Amino acid sequence: MDDSTHSPIQPLTPQQLREALDALGWKQVDLCRRAGLNKNTPSCWLSGSTPIPLWVSAYLGALLDLQRLAGKYLRPIKPADVSGQAEEQAASPSAPVPARLAHLLPPRNAST
């Protein structure tokens, strides 16, 4: 694997941290809950009084990448997709797997 295609993780600036949280639709409290942080920690980072650790950049970067991938590859559910079909499919164990999730499941055996 060519390491030149991967740039080292850089620490976030307070402004980049704000932008990442906004892009995720998160508030500081959301970051605290999800990362197990003290409620004052993001405030210290955003004020610049404490440096932002590298793991925050990696963590938020991975979440932003996942958000982009989900937007690109997962089809949003439309009201027409679920109207009246959900009850029928729930009652039938042999109901087809929704196409947008099928790739996540192992193939079904023909005998089941």
GIFENRA-V263117 format. One record per backbone hydrogen bond with DSSP energy under -0.5 kcal/mol. CO is the residue of the C=O (numbers start at 0). NH is the residue of the N-H. E is the energy in kcal/mol with one decimal. If there is no record, write none. Layout:
co={CO | CO}
nh={NH | NH}
e={E | E}
This chain:
co={0 | 1 | 2 | 4 | 12 | 13 | 14 | 15 | 16 | 17 | 18 | 19 | 20 | 20 | 21 | 26 | 26 | 27 | 28 | 29 | 30 | 31 | 31 | 37 | 37 | 39 | 40 | 41 | 42 | 43 | 43 | 43 | 44 | 50 | 52 | 52 | 53 | 54 | 55 | 56 | 57 | 58 | 59 | 60 | 61 | 62 | 63 | 64 | 65 | 66 | 67 | 68 | 69 | 72 | 77 | 77 | 78 | 78 | 81 | 81 | 83 | 84 | 85 | 86 | 87 | 90 | 91 | 97 | 97 | 98 | 100 | 101 | 108}
nh={2 | 4 | 5 | 6 | 16 | 17 | 18 | 19 | 20 | 21 | 22 | 23 | 24 | 25 | 24 | 29 | 30 | 31 | 32 | 33 | 34 | 35 | 36 | 40 | 41 | 43 | 44 | 45 | 46 | 47 | 48 | 49 | 47 | 52 | 55 | 56 | 57 | 58 | 59 | 60 | 61 | 62 | 63 | 64 | 65 | 66 | 67 | 68 | 69 | 70 | 71 | 72 | 73 | 74 | 80 | 81 | 81 | 82 | 83 | 85 | 87 | 88 | 89 | 90 | 91 | 92 | 94 | 100 | 101 | 102 | 103 | 104 | 111}
e={-0.7 | -1.2 | -1.2 | -0.6 | -2.4 | -2.3 | -2.4 | -2.5 | -2.5 | -2.5 | -2.5 | -1.7 | -0.8 | -3.0 | -0.8 | -0.6 | -1.6 | -2.2 | -2.4 | -2.5 | -2.4 | -1.2 | -1.8 | -1.5 | -0.5 | -1.8 | -2.0 | -3.1 | -2.0 | -0.7 | -1.1 | -1.5 | -0.7 | -0.5 | -1.0 | -0.9 | -2.0 | -2.9 | -2.8 | -2.2 | -2.4 | -2.1 | -2.5 | -2.2 | -2.5 | -2.3 | -2.2 | -2.6 | -2.8 | -2.1 | -1.7 | -3.0 | -2.0 | -0.6 | -1.5 | -0.8 | -0.8 | -1.5 | -0.6 | -1.3 | -0.7 | -2.7 | -2.2 | -1.4 | -0.9 | -0.6 | -1.5 | -2.1 | -1.2 | -0.5 | -2.1 | -1.5 | -1.1}
